[in-house]
């Protein structure tokens, strides 16, 4: 009988051990004494030992027939894949006894597929949090708490236990993760870029998305690789659309250059442009300097017959956006929960003059998108 509780109890029995003590050496020795030794490599007491710890737990529980043994996180993922027990989905909701892998280089955008650098065993999932026991955390066996779909999650190993716990298919997991749409009185939308990849707009429209804000160009002025596709899909599906440009301009001349790159991209397409003001390099400008940059960009767009608004987060709205900009232009404000779970909380809607749109999460989940997406409403 292979049950989840046994593997968690084994990991928890080692809590409090410290690198170099007797328990640490026991974990390493347990791994090295198991034959055949994976890849013929005997782990040293000075080696990283997170994967070694999870493997030692499987060895001591007698579960090596359902749980692969390895001292390398990367090789361990390969073995989970080989036996059909790998979930390549950061947003998967794990169960007790699942293996959770981390990539400390995760940018937090889309589904992470980088090289893993750490691993632990899930103790429980509660209130949107994953509780994990890990070896080689702070040089010992310790616990970690991380948000479901949190940054740094690489994926999950899901052993086939016998205790009737069923691994939910990825498609069903994504369905569980769907963010309940905001009340019908609000038009619901999303903003997208290359990081959402190829989007299934049939599913997006069916889910209730009524508008899309499309990234126009990158920092160097090149067109976002999915701009044309996102634009044409919005047109064909009769979904409202606009675009945004993240500005790095430090003076009005640079702002006008940025504006003209976007204007040339849009050409004769009647599309509102959102000037995205959030780059830290612009903080040195102060409020008046930032106003000069914004006005230069907006004026250039208006001369081309294009409407332009301003996107920023609530902190920038309060501290960097001048009263003149607030009084004269539409604003789209980002304000997410401190622990951004992707949920919609109407009480957190930003209030202020000319606030037109609210980006309420960076961790939205929608059918038709593989990974996270920013979700918005028109206020």
C-alpha positions, 0 to 999 in steps of 0.5 A, spaced: 500 500 500 502 506 497 499 512 501 501 519 501 501 520 508 506 516 509 511 519 505 509 526 508 510 523 515 517 521 513 519 528 510 516 531 517 520 526 521 526 530 519 524 537 520 529 540 524 535 537 522 541 541 520 547 540 514 552 536 517 548 533 523 547 525 524 540 526 521 543 529 515 548 524 514 543 519 515 539 522 509 545 522 504 547 515 507 540 512 505 540 514 498 547 512 497 546 505 500 540 504 495 542 500 489 543 501 483 545 508 485 542 512 480 548 514 474 553 511 479 554 517 483 555 517 490 552 524 494 557 527 498 555 530 505 557 537 502 553 536 495 546 540 495 541 535 497 534 537 496 532 531 491 537 526 495 532 528 501 525 526 497 529 520 494 531 518 501 524 518 503 521 514 498 527 509 499 525 508 507 518 508 505 519 502 500 516 507 494 521 506 489 516 502 485 512 509 484 517 514 485 523 515 481 530 516 485 535 521 483 540 527 486 539 531 481 532 535 480 533 536 472 534 528 472 528 527 477 523 531 472 526 527 466 524 520 470 517 523 472 516 524 465 518 518 463 513 514 468 507 519 466 507 522 472 509 529 471 504 535 471 507 541 466 503 546 469 504 552 474 497 552 476 496 545 478 493 544 485 497 539 488 495 534 493 499 531 499 505 527 497 506 530 490 513 533 489 514 540 487 519 543 483 522 550 483 526 554 478 529 561 482 530 564 475 522 564 473 520 571 471 513 570 473 510 570 466 507 565 463 508 557 465 515 556 467 519 551 463 526 553 465 531 548 469 529 546 476 533 548 482 530 545 488 524 540 490 520 538 496 514 534 498 507 537 499 504 537 506 497 540 504 494 545 500 489 550 504 486 557 503 490 558 496 497 556 499 501 550 498 505 547 504 511 544 503 517 540 506 524 541 503 531 538 504 537 543 503 532 549 505 536 554 509 541 548 510 536 543 513 530 540 513 524 546 513 518 548 511 515 553 506 509 556 504 508 558 497 501 561 493 498 556 488 500 558 481 506 562 485 512 565 482 518 560 482 514 554 481 517 549 475 512 543 475 510 537 479 511 530 480 505 526 481 506 519 484 501 514 483 499 512 490 494 507 492 490 511 497 484 513 492 487 520 491 486 521 484 490 526 480 486 531 476 487 532 469 491 538 467 485 540 463 480 539 469 485 543 473 485 549 469 478 549 469 478 549 477 483 555 476 478 559 472 477 566 475 470 567 476 468 573 472 466 579 475 459 581 475 455 582 469 455 590 470 462 590 468 465 589 461 471 584 462 477 583 459 485 582 458 491 584 456 496 580 452 503 579 449 507 574 446 508 571 453 500 568 452 503 565 446 497 562 441 491 564 444 484 560 443 479 566 441 473 561 441 474 559 448 476 566 450 470 569 447 465 563 450 468 565 457 466 572 457 472 576 455 469 583 451 475 586 450 483 585 449 489 590 450 494 588 446 502 589 447 504 593 441 512 593 441 518 591 445 523 596 448 527 596 442 521 598 438 520 591 434 513 589 434 510 584 439 511 577 435 503 576 436 501 583 435 498 581 428 495 575 430 491 578 436 489 583 432 486 579 427 483 574 432 479 580 435 477 583 429 474 576 427 471 574 433 468 581 434 472 583 441 473 590 442 481 591 442 486 597 444 493 596 444 499 599 450 506 601 449 510 600 455 514 607 455 522 607 457 522 615 455 526 619 459 525 626 455 519 628 450 523 627 444 524 620 446 517 619 447 515 622 440 519 617 437 516 611 441 509 614 439 511 614 432 513 607 432 506 605 435 503 610 430 506 606 424 504 600 426 497 601 427 497 605 420 489 606 419 487 601 424 482 605 429 485 603 435 486 606 442 493 607 445 494 606 452 501 609 454 504 604 460 508 608 465 511 604 470 518 603 468 523 605 474 528 609 470 522 614 469 522 615 477 528 620 476 523 625 472 519 626 478 511 628 476 513 634 472 518 631 468 513 625 467 508 629 465 512 632 459 514 625 457 506 623 457 504 629 453 509 629 448 507 621 447 499 623 447 500 629 443 503 625 437 498 620 437 492 625 437 496 628 431 495 622 428 488 621 429 489 616 435 486 617 442 491 615 448 490 614 455 495 612 461 496 606 464 500 605 471 499 602 478 495 605 484 502 608 487 504 611 480 497 614 480 498 617 487 505 619 487 507 620 479 501 622 475 499 630 475 493 633 477 493 635 469 493 628 467 488 625 471 483 631 469 484 630 462 486 623 460 482 616 461 486 612 466 487 605 466 489 603 473 493 596 476 491 594 483 492 587 485 491 583 492 498 583 496 497 575 495 495 575 488 490 569 487 487 572 481 480 573 484 476 579 483 474 583 489 470 589 488 472 593 494 479 594 492 477 597 485 481 604 485 477 610 485 479 617 482 478 622 477 477 619 470 479 612 472 476 608 466 479 601 467 482 597 472 487 591 472 485 587 478 490 581 477 496 578 474 495 571 475 488 570 471 487 563 468 482 563 462 480 557 458 484 558 451 490 561 454 496 556 457 499 560 463 497 566 467 494 573 464 492 580 466 485 581 467 481 587 467 474 591 467 472 597 465 470 601 471 
